[in-house]
């Protein structure tokens, strides 16, 4: 099961990578070197740094708020589809009950 890190830990880790980025040839190299010191996986740290760069406008991509909004909209859409299926099933059931030919 994946670990959940508090926002403070992620922010501190991203700041540490950004502060030491000039010492390494790439973001991945910096993350690979600093991840064990922070007790974080290198790929998780790299994704946090990349998302922080997107959020600050350094790179293109969907921001954290846009991703959160998209996640919420997908959940709402899933719930509405489920409710729609329930209503369809109920309408079919009640339509059969009210059919005069079945009496």
N, C-alpha and C positions, 0 to 999 in steps of 0.2 A: 504494500500500500504506500502511495507517495506521501512524503512528509509535507506538512503545511508550515510555512515559515511566516512569522509575523511581518507586517509591513515595515517595521523599524529595522528588522534584520536585513530584509531585502534592500531597503534604502541605504543602509550603512555599507552593505556589500557592494552595491553599485557605485557609491561614492569612492570606496577604496579602489575599485578597478579603474574608475575614471581618473583618480589621482595618480595612479601608477601606470597608466596606459602608455605613456611615452617611453617606459623602460622595456617594453615588449614589442615584437614586430607586428602583432595583431591582437584583436580583442580576444580571440580564442586562446592564444598563448598566455595572455594575462589571466584569463579566467582559469585556465588549466593550472597555472602556478599558484594562484591565490585561493582557489576553491578548497583545497585541503586545510588551509589555515582557518577558513571560515566554517568548516564542517558542512560544506554545501557541494553538491555535484557540479562539475564544470559546465555541463550543458545547461543546467538550471540557471547558473550564474550568467552564462552567455545570453540566454533568453531574457533574463531580467535586464541586462545591460542594453540589449537590442531594443526592448520595449521602452526603456527609459529614454533612449535616443529618439525613438519615434514620438514619444510623448512631448519631448522638448523641441521637436521639429527638425532635428539634425538629419533624420532619415524619413523616407516616405513609408506610409503604411497606416493601418487603422490604430487610433489611439486607444488607451485603456478604457476611456469613457465610452468610445464607440463600440468596443468589444463587449463591454458590460451591457450596453443598451441592446446590442444585437442578441446577446445571450437571453436577456429578459424578453425580447420580442419573440424569439424562437420558443421559449417556454410558454408564453401566452398563446402563440399560434398552436402549439401542441395541445394545450388545454382546451382551446376553442374547437379544434378538430374532434377531440374526444367528446366534448359536450354535444357537438353536432351529430356524431354517430349515435349517441344515446337518444337524442331527440328523434332521429330517423327511426330507430328501432321502436321507440314508444309510439310514434305515429302509425307505424305499420300494425302494431299490436292493437291499438285502439280503433283503427280503421276496420280491422277484421271483426272486432266486437260490435261495431255499429252497422255492419253490413246487413241489410234487411233480408237478403237471400239465405243467410245462415240461420234464421229463426225457424 
